[in-house]
Amino acid sequence: QVQLVESGGGLVQPGGSLRLSCAASGSISSIFLMGWYRQAPGKQRELVANIHNSGRTNYADSVKGRFTISRDSAKNTMYLQMNSLKPEDTAVYYCNADRGWGTDWGQGTQVTVSS
């Protein structure tokens, strides 16, 4: 099992930036894919971005060019740099770790984009 602890959410004005962090512990070596998901009230959870152990990344069309996913292997931490934020980015953001035989989730952190 992998434990995931998120931080960095908050309130920001449109056009602003935030950086989310996800610190992983437990069976770290078993992880081959990590990602960020988000869920707005009344909507389904959706993939924002993910990053494979190979370094390959994938982004939702709605965030391409604005968000950047990265990881620091030494710190067992994944990041999501969010720039040019829009009101439609408002959601609870969740960290995810894929171990192949199981998936682990963080507790979620609220991101609110509003003037």
N, CA, C and O atoms as a GROMACS GRO file, in nm:
protein
  460
    1GLN      N    1   0.083  -0.118   0.000
    1GLN     CA    2   0.000   0.000   0.000
    1GLN      C    3   0.088   0.125   0.000
    1GLN      O    4   0.198   0.126   0.055
    2VAL      N    5   0.036   0.229  -0.063
    2VAL     CA    6   0.103   0.358  -0.070
    2VAL      C    7   0.016   0.462   0.000
    2VAL      O    8  -0.105   0.469  -0.024
    3GLN      N    9   0.078   0.543   0.084
    3GLN     CA   10   0.009   0.653   0.149
    3GLN      C   11   0.046   0.782   0.077
    3GLN      O   12   0.163   0.806   0.046
    4LEU      N   13  -0.053   0.866   0.051
    4LEU     CA   14  -0.034   0.988  -0.024
    4LEU      C   15  -0.086   1.106   0.056
    4LEU      O   16  -0.200   1.104   0.104
    5VAL      N   17  -0.003   1.209   0.070
    5VAL     CA   18  -0.040   1.329   0.144
    5VAL      C   19  -0.023   1.449   0.053
    5VAL      O   20   0.086   1.473   0.000
    6GLU      N   21  -0.131   1.524   0.034
    6GLU     CA   22  -0.133   1.636  -0.058
    6GLU      C   23  -0.125   1.768   0.017
    6GLU      O   24  -0.163   1.778   0.133
    7SER      N   25  -0.074   1.870  -0.053
    7SER     CA   26  -0.069   2.004   0.000
    7SER      C   27  -0.062   2.103  -0.115
    7SER      O   28  -0.033   2.065  -0.229
    8GLY      N   29  -0.088   2.230  -0.087
    8GLY     CA   30  -0.071   2.335  -0.185
    8GLY      C   31  -0.198   2.395  -0.241
    8GLY      O   32  -0.192   2.494  -0.314
    9GLY      N   33  -0.313   2.338  -0.208
    9GLY     CA   34  -0.438   2.394  -0.256
    9GLY      C   35  -0.471   2.525  -0.188
    9GLY      O   36  -0.408   2.563  -0.089
   10GLY      N   37  -0.570   2.595  -0.243
   10GLY     CA   38  -0.610   2.722  -0.185
   10GLY      C   39  -0.693   2.803  -0.281
   10GLY      O   40  -0.744   2.753  -0.381
   11LEU      N   41  -0.706   2.931  -0.248
   11LEU     CA   42  -0.782   3.027  -0.327
   11LEU      C   43  -0.688   3.114  -0.407
   11LEU      O   44  -0.590   3.167  -0.353
   12VAL      N   45  -0.716   3.130  -0.535
   12VAL     CA   46  -0.632   3.210  -0.623
   12VAL      C   47  -0.720   3.282  -0.724
   12VAL      O   48  -0.826   3.232  -0.762
   13GLN      N   49  -0.676   3.400  -0.769
   13GLN     CA   50  -0.750   3.475  -0.870
   13GLN      C   51  -0.727   3.417  -1.009
   13GLN      O   52  -0.624   3.354  -1.034
   14PRO      N   53  -0.823   3.438  -1.100
   14PRO     CA   54  -0.801   3.395  -1.239
   14PRO      C   55  -0.670   3.451  -1.294
   14PRO      O   56  -0.637   3.568  -1.272
   15GLY      N   57  -0.597   3.366  -1.364
   15GLY     CA   58  -0.467   3.404  -1.416
   15GLY      C   59  -0.352   3.377  -1.322
   15GLY      O   60  -0.236   3.388  -1.362
   16GLY      N   61  -0.382   3.341  -1.199
   16GLY     CA   62  -0.280   3.313  -1.101
   16GLY      C   63  -0.225   3.172  -1.111
   16GLY      O   64  -0.260   3.097  -1.201
   17SER      N   65  -0.139   3.138  -1.015
   17SER     CA   66  -0.071   3.009  -1.015
   17SER      C   67  -0.075   2.944  -0.879
   17SER      O   68  -0.081   3.012  -0.776
   18LEU      N   69  -0.072   2.812  -0.879
   18LEU     CA   70  -0.057   2.731  -0.760
   18LEU      C   71   0.029   2.611  -0.793
   18LEU      O   72   0.034   2.567  -0.908
   19ARG      N   73   0.097   2.558  -0.693
   19ARG     CA   74   0.170   2.433  -0.709
   19ARG      C   75   0.123   2.333  -0.604
   19ARG      O   76   0.135   2.358  -0.484
   20LEU      N   77   0.070   2.221  -0.651
   20LEU     CA   78   0.027   2.114  -0.563
   20LEU      C   79   0.140   2.014  -0.543
   20LEU      O   80   0.218   1.987  -0.635
   21SER      N   81   0.150   1.960  -0.422
   21SER     CA   82   0.250   1.859  -0.390
   21SER      C   83   0.182   1.734  -0.338
   21SER      O   84   0.079   1.741  -0.272
   22CYS      N   85   0.240   1.619  -0.370
   22CYS     CA   86   0.191   1.490  -0.322
   22CYS      C   87   0.309   1.409  -0.274
   22CYS      O   88   0.392   1.365  -0.354
   23ALA      N   89   0.318   1.389  -0.143
   23ALA     CA   90   0.426   1.311  -0.083
   23ALA      C   91   0.381   1.167  -0.064
   23ALA      O   92   0.277   1.142  -0.004
   24ALA      N   93   0.459   1.073  -0.116
   24ALA     CA   94   0.425   0.931  -0.111
   24ALA      C   95   0.513   0.857  -0.011
   24ALA      O   96   0.631   0.888   0.005
   25SER      N   97   0.454   0.759   0.056
   25SER     CA   98   0.528   0.672   0.147
   25SER      C   99   0.468   0.532   0.140
   25SER      O  100   0.359   0.513   0.087
   26GLY      N  101   0.541   0.434   0.192
   26GLY     CA  102   0.498   0.296   0.187
   26GLY      C  103   0.574   0.219   0.080
   26GLY      O  104   0.697   0.226   0.073
   27SER      N  105   0.501   0.146  -0.003
   27SER     CA  106   0.562   0.064  -0.108
   27SER      C  107   0.592   0.147  -0.231
   27SER      O  108   0.533   0.127  -0.337
   28ILE      N  109   0.683   0.240  -0.214
   28ILE     CA  110   0.714   0.336  -0.320
   28ILE      C  111   0.766   0.266  -0.445
   28ILE      O  112   0.731   0.305  -0.556
   29SER      N  113   0.849   0.165  -0.428
   29SER     CA  114   0.911   0.099  -0.542
   29SER      C  115   0.811   0.028  -0.632
   29SER      O  116   0.843  -0.005  -0.746
   30SER      N  117   0.691   0.004  -0.582
   30SER     CA  118   0.590  -0.065  -0.660
   30SER      C  119   0.514   0.027  -0.754
   30SER      O  120   0.439  -0.021  -0.840
   31ILE      N  121   0.530   0.157  -0.740
   31ILE     CA  122   0.457   0.254  -0.821
   31ILE      C  123   0.519   0.262  -0.960
   31ILE      O  124   0.640   0.278  -0.973
   32PHE      N  125   0.436   0.253  -1.062
   32PHE     CA  126   0.485   0.273  -1.198
   32PHE      C  127   0.419   0.392  -1.267
   32PHE      O  128   0.466   0.436  -1.372
   33LEU      N  129   0.312   0.443  -1.209
   33LEU     CA  130   0.241   0.556  -1.268
   33LEU      C  131   0.178   0.638  -1.157
   33LEU      O  132   0.116   0.584  -1.066
   34MET      N  133   0.192   0.770  -1.165
   34MET     CA  134   0.126   0.860  -1.072
   34MET      C  135   0.054   0.968  -1.151
   34MET      O  136   0.092   1.002  -1.263
   35GLY      N  137  -0.051   1.022  -1.090
   35GLY     CA  138  -0.126   1.124  -1.160
   35GLY      C  139  -0.208   1.212  -1.069
   35GLY      O  140  -0.225   1.184  -0.950
   36TRP      N  141  -0.259   1.318  -1.128
   36TRP     CA  142  -0.350   1.410  -1.062
   36TRP      C  143  -0.486   1.402  -1.128
   36TRP      O  144  -0.497   1.404  -1.251
   37TYR      N  145  -0.589   1.391  -1.047
   37TYR     CA  146  -0.727   1.393  -1.091
   37TYR      C  147  -0.799   1.508  -1.023
   37TYR      O  148  -0.751   1.560  -0.923
   38ARG      N  149  -0.913   1.547  -1.077
   38ARG     CA  150  -0.993   1.651  -1.012
   38ARG      C  151  -1.141   1.620  -1.026
   38ARG      O  152  -1.183   1.551  -1.120
   39GLN      N  153  -1.219   1.671  -0.933
   39GLN     CA  154  -1.362   1.650  -0.934
   39GLN      C  155  -1.432   1.776  -0.884
   39GLN      O  156  -1.410   1.820  -0.772
   40ALA      N  157  -1.515   1.832  -0.970
   40ALA     CA  158  -1.597   1.947  -0.933
   40ALA      C  159  -1.732   1.897  -0.884
   40ALA      O  160  -1.773   1.786  -0.918
   41PRO      N  161  -1.802   1.977  -0.802
   41PRO     CA  162  -1.934   1.934  -0.751
   41PRO      C  163  -2.029   1.896  -0.863
   41PRO      O  164  -2.046   1.970  -0.960
   42GLY      N  165  -2.091   1.779  -0.850
   42GLY     CA  166  -2.187   1.732  -0.948
   42GLY      C  167  -2.127   1.675  -1.076
   42GLY      O  168  -2.200   1.639  -1.168
   43LYS      N  169  -1.995   1.667  -1.083
   43LYS     CA  170  -1.928   1.616  -1.201
   43LYS      C  171  -1.844   1.494  -1.168
   43LYS      O  172  -1.810   1.470  -1.052
   44GLN      N  173  -1.812   1.417  -1.270
   44GLN     CA  174  -1.730   1.298  -1.252
   44GLN      C  175  -1.584   1.337  -1.234
   44GLN      O  176  -1.538   1.440  -1.282
   45ARG      N  177  -1.512   1.251  -1.162
   45ARG     CA  178  -1.369   1.270  -1.146
   45ARG      C  179  -1.300   1.250  -1.281
   45ARG      O  180  -1.333   1.157  -1.354
   46GLU      N  181  -1.205   1.337  -1.314
   46GLU     CA  182  -1.139   1.331  -1.442
   46GLU      C  183  -0.988   1.340  -1.425
   46GLU      O  184  -0.937   1.400  -1.330
   47LEU      N  185  -0.918   1.279  -1.519
   47LEU     CA  186  -0.772   1.286  -1.519
   47LEU      C  187  -0.727   1.425  -1.560
   47LEU      O  188  -0.775   1.480  -1.659
   48VAL      N  189  -0.634   1.481  -1.485
   48VAL     CA  190  -0.572   1.608  -1.519
   48VAL      C  191  -0.439   1.584  -1.589
   48VAL      O  192  -0.414   1.637  -1.698
   49ALA      N  193  -0.353   1.503  -1.527
   49ALA     CA  194  -0.223   1.471  -1.584
   49ALA      C  195  -0.166   1.350  -1.512
   49ALA      O  196  -0.199   1.326  -1.396
   50ASN      N  197  -0.081   1.274  -1.580
   50ASN     CA  198  -0.010   1.167  -1.514
   50ASN      C  199   0.133   1.158  -1.566
   50ASN      O  200   0.167   1.216  -1.669
   51ILE      N  201   0.215   1.085  -1.492
   51ILE     CA  202   0.356   1.071  -1.528
   51ILE      C  203   0.401   0.929  -1.498
   51ILE      O  204   0.382   0.878  -1.387
   52HIS      N  205   0.461   0.865  -1.597
   52HIS     CA  206   0.508   0.729  -1.586
   52HIS      C  207   0.651   0.728  -1.532
   52HIS      O  208   0.720   0.830  -1.535
   53ASN      N  209   0.695   0.612  -1.483
   53ASN     CA  210   0.833   0.600  -1.436
   53ASN      C  211   0.935   0.630  -1.545
   53ASN      O  212   1.047   0.671  -1.517
   54SER      N  213   0.895   0.609  -1.670
   54SER     CA  214   0.981   0.640  -1.782
   54SER      C  215   1.000   0.790  -1.803
   54SER      O  216   1.090   0.832  -1.875
   55GLY      N  217   0.914   0.870  -1.739
   55GLY     CA  218   0.915   1.013  -1.758
   55GLY      C  219   0.809   1.062  -1.855
   55GLY      O  220   0.786   1.183  -1.866
   56ARG      N  221   0.745   0.971  -1.925
   56ARG     CA  222   0.640   1.009  -2.019
   56ARG      C  223   0.523   1.071  -1.944
   56ARG      O  224   0.482   1.022  -1.839
   57THR      N  225   0.470   1.180  -1.998
   57THR     CA  226   0.359   1.250  -1.936
   57THR      C  227   0.238   1.255  -2.027
   57THR      O  228   0.250   1.239  -2.149
   58ASN      N  229   0.122   1.276  -1.967
   58ASN     CA  230  -0.003   1.288  -2.039
   58ASN      C  231  -0.087   1.395  -1.973
   58ASN      O  232  -0.093   1.402  -1.850
   59TYR      N  233  -0.153   1.479  -2.053
   59TYR     CA  234  -0.234   1.588  -2.001
   59TYR      C  235  -0.372   1.588  -2.063
   59TYR      O  236  -0.389   1.554  -2.180
   60ALA      N  237  -0.470   1.628  -1.983
   60ALA     CA  238  -0.601   1.655  -2.039
   60ALA      C  239  -0.593   1.775  -2.132
   60ALA      O  240  -0.516   1.868  -2.108
   61ASP      N  241  -0.673   1.774  -2.238
   61ASP     CA  242  -0.670   1.884  -2.334
   61ASP      C  243  -0.697   2.019  -2.267
   61ASP      O  244  -0.643   2.121  -2.310
   62SER      N  245  -0.780   2.020  -2.165
   62SER     CA  246  -0.819   2.144  -2.101
   62SER      C  247  -0.706   2.212  -2.024
   62SER      O  248  -0.717   2.330  -1.992
   63VAL      N  249  -0.598   2.139  -1.994
   63VAL     CA  250  -0.489   2.197  -1.915
   63VAL      C  251  -0.357   2.202  -1.990
   63VAL      O  252  -0.259   2.254  -1.937
   64LYS      N  253  -0.353   2.150  -2.111
   64LYS     CA  254  -0.229   2.151  -2.189
   64LYS      C  255  -0.179   2.294  -2.209
   64LYS      O  256  -0.256   2.383  -2.245
   65GLY      N  257  -0.051   2.313  -2.187
   65GLY     CA  258   0.009   2.444  -2.200
   65GLY      C  259   0.000   2.529  -2.076
   65GLY      O  260   0.066   2.633  -2.068
   66ARG      N  261  -0.080   2.488  -1.978
   66ARG     CA  262  -0.096   2.564  -1.855
   66ARG      C  263  -0.044   2.490  -1.732
   66ARG      O  264   0.012   2.551  -1.641
   67PHE      N  265  -0.062   2.358  -1.729
   67PHE     CA  266  -0.021   2.276  -1.615
   67PHE      C  267   0.102   2.194  -1.652
   67PHE      O  268   0.120   2.155  -1.767
   68THR      N  269   0.186   2.167  -1.552
   68THR     CA  270   0.303   2.083  -1.570
   68THR      C  271   0.313   1.984  -1.455
   68THR      O  272   0.313   2.024  -1.338
   69ILE      N  273   0.322   1.856  -1.488
   69ILE     CA  274   0.339   1.752  -1.387
   69ILE      C  275   0.486   1.713  -1.380
   69ILE      O  276   0.553   1.705  -1.482
   70SER      N  277   0.536   1.689  -1.260
   70SER     CA  278   0.675   1.652  -1.241
   70SER      C  279   0.688   1.569  -1.114
   70SER      O  280   0.593   1.558  -1.036
   71ARG      N  281   0.805   1.513  -1.094
   71ARG     CA  282   0.830   1.436  -0.972
   71ARG      C  283   0.975   1.451  -0.930
   71ARG      O  284   1.064   1.474  -1.012
   72ASP      N  285   0.997   1.437  -0.800
   72ASP     CA  286   1.129   1.437  -0.740
   72ASP      C  287   1.146   1.302  -0.674
   72ASP      O  288   1.094   1.279  -0.564
   73SER      N  289   1.218   1.212  -0.740
   73SER     CA  290   1.231   1.075  -0.691
   73SER      C  291   1.299   1.068  -0.555
   73SER      O  292   1.264   0.985  -0.471
   74ALA      N  293   1.398   1.155  -0.532
   74ALA     CA  294   1.470   1.155  -0.405
   74ALA      C  295   1.378   1.189  -0.288
   74ALA      O  296   1.398   1.139  -0.177
   75LYS      N  297   1.279   1.272  -0.312
   75LYS     CA  298   1.186   1.313  -0.208
   75LYS      C  299   1.055   1.236  -0.212
   75LYS      O  300   0.966   1.259  -0.129
   76ASN      N  301   1.041   1.144  -0.308
   76ASN     CA  302   0.917   1.068  -0.326
   76ASN      C  303   0.796   1.162  -0.334
   76ASN      O  304   0.692   1.136  -0.273
   77THR      N  305   0.811   1.268  -0.409
   77THR     CA  306   0.709   1.370  -0.418
   77THR      C  307   0.677   1.402  -0.563
   77THR      O  308   0.766   1.413  -0.647
   78MET      N  309   0.547   1.416  -0.591
   78MET     CA  310   0.499   1.456  -0.723
   78MET      C  311   0.439   1.595  -0.712
   78MET      O  312   0.381   1.631  -0.609
   79TYR      N  313   0.453   1.672  -0.819
   79TYR     CA  314   0.404   1.810  -0.820
   79TYR      C  315   0.313   1.835  -0.939
   79TYR      O  316   0.322   1.768  -1.042
   80LEU      N  317   0.225   1.931  -0.922
   80LEU     CA  318   0.146   1.983  -1.032
   80LEU      C  319   0.155   2.135  -1.028
   80LEU      O  320   0.095   2.199  -0.942
   81GLN      N  321   0.229   2.191  -1.122
   81GLN     CA  322   0.239   2.336  -1.135
   81GLN      C  323   0.124   2.384  -1.222
   81GLN      O  324   0.111   2.342  -1.337
   82MET      N  325   0.040   2.471  -1.168
   82MET     CA  326  -0.078   2.519  -1.237
   82MET      C  327  -0.064   2.668  -1.261
   82MET      O  328  -0.060   2.747  -1.166
   83ASN      N  329  -0.056   2.706  -1.387
   83ASN     CA  330  -0.045   2.846  -1.427
   83ASN      C  331  -0.168   2.887  -1.506
   83ASN      O  332  -0.244   2.803  -1.554
   84SER      N  333  -0.187   3.018  -1.518
   84SER     CA  334  -0.299   3.074  -1.594
   84SER      C  335  -0.430   3.010  -1.554
   84SER      O  336  -0.509   2.967  -1.640
   85LEU      N  337  -0.454   3.002  -1.426
   85LEU     CA  338  -0.571   2.933  -1.374
   85LEU      C  339  -0.700   3.002  -1.415
   85LEU      O  340  -0.708   3.125  -1.422
   86LYS      N  341  -0.802   2.921  -1.441
   86LYS     CA  342  -0.933   2.966  -1.482
   86LYS      C  343  -1.038   2.923  -1.380
   86LYS      O  344  -1.015   2.827  -1.307
   87PRO      N  345  -1.151   2.993  -1.373
   87PRO     CA  346  -1.257   2.951  -1.280
   87PRO      C  347  -1.299   2.806  -1.300
   87PRO      O  348  -1.334   2.738  -1.203
   88GLU      N  349  -1.297   2.757  -1.423
   88GLU     CA  350  -1.336   2.620  -1.450
   88GLU      C  351  -1.236   2.517  -1.398
   88GLU      O  352  -1.264   2.397  -1.401
   89ASP      N  353  -1.120   2.562  -1.351
   89ASP     CA  354  -1.025   2.473  -1.285
   89ASP      C  355  -1.063   2.444  -1.140
   89ASP      O  356  -1.003   2.358  -1.076
   90THR      N  357  -1.162   2.515  -1.089
   90THR     CA  358  -1.206   2.495  -0.951
   90THR      C  359  -1.255   2.352  -0.930
   90THR      O  360  -1.345   2.307  -1.001
   91ALA      N  361  -1.196   2.282  -0.834
   91ALA     CA  362  -1.230   2.143  -0.807
   91ALA      C  363  -1.150   2.095  -0.688
   91ALA      O  364  -1.060   2.164  -0.639
   92VAL      N  365  -1.184   1.975  -0.641
   92VAL     CA  366  -1.098   1.904  -0.547
   92VAL      C  367  -0.999   1.823  -0.629
   92VAL      O  368  -1.039   1.745  -0.716
   93TYR      N  369  -0.872   1.841  -0.602
   93TYR     CA  370  -0.767   1.772  -0.675
   93TYR      C  371  -0.713   1.656  -0.592
   93TYR      O  372  -0.683   1.671  -0.474
   94TYR      N  373  -0.701   1.540  -0.657
   94TYR     CA  374  -0.660   1.417  -0.589
   94TYR      C  375  -0.530   1.364  -0.649
   94TYR      O  376  -0.512   1.363  -0.771
   95CYS      N  377  -0.442   1.318  -0.563
   95CYS     CA  378  -0.321   1.249  -0.603
   95CYS      C  379  -0.351   1.100  -0.615
   95CYS      O  380  -0.423   1.044  -0.532
   96ASN      N  381  -0.295   1.036  -0.716
   96ASN     CA  382  -0.318   0.894  -0.740
   96ASN      C  383  -0.186   0.823  -0.769
   96ASN      O  384  -0.098   0.876  -0.836
   97ALA      N  385  -0.174   0.701  -0.716
   97ALA     CA  386  -0.058   0.617  -0.743
   97ALA      C  387  -0.105   0.480  -0.789
   97ALA      O  388  -0.187   0.416  -0.722
   98ASP      N  389  -0.054   0.435  -0.902
   98ASP     CA  390  -0.090   0.307  -0.960
   98ASP      C  391   0.022   0.207  -0.935
   98ASP      O  392   0.135   0.226  -0.979
   99ARG      N  393  -0.011   0.100  -0.863
   99ARG     CA  394   0.084  -0.007  -0.832
   99ARG      C  395   0.065  -0.130  -0.919
   99ARG      O  396   0.129  -0.232  -0.897
  100GLY      N  397  -0.022  -0.121  -1.018
  100GLY     CA  398  -0.050  -0.232  -1.106
  100GLY      C  399  -0.160  -0.322  -1.053
  100GLY      O  400  -0.259  -0.346  -1.120
  101TRP      N  401  -0.141  -0.371  -0.929
  101TRP     CA  402  -0.241  -0.457  -0.867
  101TRP      C  403  -0.336  -0.378  -0.777
  101TRP      O  404  -0.431  -0.434  -0.722
  102GLY      N  405  -0.312  -0.251  -0.763
  102GLY     CA  406  -0.397  -0.167  -0.680
  102GLY      C  407  -0.370  -0.020  -0.705
  102GLY      O  408  -0.265   0.017  -0.757
  103THR      N  409  -0.466   0.063  -0.668
  103THR     CA  410  -0.456   0.207  -0.685
  103THR      C  411  -0.481   0.275  -0.551
  103THR      O  412  -0.572   0.239  -0.477
  104ASP      N  413  -0.398   0.374  -0.521
  104ASP     CA  414  -0.411   0.449  -0.397
  104ASP      C  415  -0.441   0.595  -0.427
  104ASP      O  416  -0.399   0.650  -0.529
  105TRP      N  417  -0.517   0.657  -0.336
  105TRP     CA  418  -0.561   0.794  -0.353
  105TRP      C  419  -0.526   0.879  -0.232
  105TRP      O  420  -0.526   0.830  -0.119
  106GLY      N  421  -0.496   1.005  -0.257
  106GLY     CA  422  -0.480   1.100  -0.150
  106GLY      C  423  -0.615   1.148  -0.101
  106GLY      O  424  -0.719   1.107  -0.152
  107GLN      N  425  -0.613   1.236  -0.001
  107GLN     CA  426  -0.737   1.282   0.061
  107GLN      C  427  -0.806   1.391  -0.020
  107GLN      O  428  -0.923   1.420   0.003
  108GLY      N  429  -0.736   1.451  -0.113
  108GLY     CA  430  -0.789   1.560  -0.193
  108GLY      C  431  -0.758   1.695  -0.133
  108GLY      O  432  -0.755   1.711  -0.011
  109THR      N  433  -0.735   1.793  -0.219
  109THR     CA  434  -0.712   1.929  -0.175
  109THR      C  435  -0.792   2.025  -0.262
  109THR      O  436  -0.794   2.010  -0.385
  110GLN      N  437  -0.857   2.121  -0.200
  110GLN     CA  438  -0.947   2.212  -0.271
  110GLN      C  439  -0.868   2.322  -0.342
  110GLN      O  440  -0.782   2.387  -0.282
  111VAL      N  441  -0.899   2.340  -0.469
  111VAL     CA  442  -0.847   2.452  -0.547
  111VAL      C  443  -0.965   2.536  -0.592
  111VAL      O  444  -1.055   2.486  -0.659
  112THR      N  445  -0.965   2.663  -0.555
  112THR     CA  446  -1.072   2.754  -0.593
  112THR      C  447  -1.013   2.872  -0.668
  112THR      O  448  -0.924   2.941  -0.619
  113VAL      N  449  -1.063   2.895  -0.790
  113VAL     CA  450  -1.018   3.005  -0.874
  113VAL      C  451  -1.133   3.104  -0.886
  113VAL      O  452  -1.234   3.074  -0.950
  114SER      N  453  -1.118   3.219  -0.825
  114SER     CA  454  -1.226   3.317  -0.821
  114SER      C  455  -1.169   3.455  -0.798
  114SER      O  456  -1.066   3.472  -0.733
  115SER      N  457  -1.238   3.555  -0.854
  115SER     CA  458  -1.200   3.694  -0.832
  115SER      C  459  -1.268   3.752  -0.710
  115SER      O  460  -1.247   3.868  -0.677
   0.00000   0.00000   0.00000
